[in-house]
Amino acid sequence: MDVARWLCLGLFLAGCEMAGDAVDMSAGPELIILAAPIAGDPYYADVYADIVEFQIEFGRRIISAGDDVIILSDETAAPAFIEALGPSHVAVYPVEDIWARDFGTSNAASPVFFRYTAAGQGSGPGGQADADAVQSAAIELADQAGLTAAFGRLLNDGGNYVDDYAGSVVISRKFLRDNDLGESEARRLIRERTGARQIAFIEADEQGGLEHADGVLAFIGPGTLIVNAYPDDPDYAAALRADLESGLPGVSIHEVPTPYDASAVYDDRFGSACGLYTNALVTPNRVYLPQFGVAEDADVVNQVQTLTDREVIPVPSSGVCHLGGGVRCMSWQLRGENAARLAAHLRNRP
């Protein structure tokens, strides 16, 4: 990697853009990148097998549905992934964390690397350095593959950038605090970096920690949002709807049942994603919807299917949701020529 590009990538200077030819952003099979846990990582030791099992089943469903998946793995887990999914869906390229959504690019059609925040690594001393180190693997991989993406110094996790690929974006107000911005200036900067046209800032439903918008809502199509139901907090529900209607005029908002379960939180810095159907992975033709082994699962699948012309794919997630994420949080999405370049690079590595 040359020095100028390293400065661009490493320092996240505003206005930097990764070199590369123009990218064809036409819709096709989405490439989903999953990052497997590294064997021996003490943080994930107790749930290592659960994560691998989830990623294998998720990978199967992605392939069966018609999208593409490659799992970045170390040499220890690679044989299990290869046996289950085939060698073309596994690359020995270990990264230091599993939450690829947060340190990868936001928006598969007009990709941008925000600077992964310290909160994603639990904050604390050296938190931003840890976050930068985790993200550097994704940035270097993108550079090696010749991807085209924009960069900026703005701090944000991919889980806090929820958009419909038609110009509408939702971000929690943690973004404003992290970057010391007012809403007007933040909207201007986000529009410049991403091409978004209308942006809603919301309060996260749990203050502190990650405060990601994708734990609250999801676009399941252009101008169509599903949001968590908050029957025990009507004031928050009303404020959320007011923020969305103000920032996203014309967007259709639909509540879905939210059987939230925080009884088995793995790390109390991050909360639980159990019962959050809004943490769905949405591709041009499909909605991969988490399922939790509860009575509401089938009803929400049916409800979401009535609201979108995309195929709804249920994905069992009860084994990992207590970690604070799952279907969307683990998925780095790429599309068009960027997807083709990265897939070719990973599949042609020695």
PyMOL commands that set and color helices and strands:
alter all, ss='L'
color gray80, all
select helices_A, chain A and resi 3-11+42-65+78-85+87-89+100-103+118-121+127-145+158-160+174-179+183-194+213-215+234-247+296-307+321-323+336-347
alter helices_A, ss='H'
color red, helices_A
select strands_A, chain A and resi 31-35+68-73+90-92+112-115+150-155+162-163+168-172+198-202+217-221+224-228+252-256+281-282+286-291+311-316+332-334
alter strands_A, ss='S'
color yellow, strands_A
deselect
rebuild
show_as cartoon
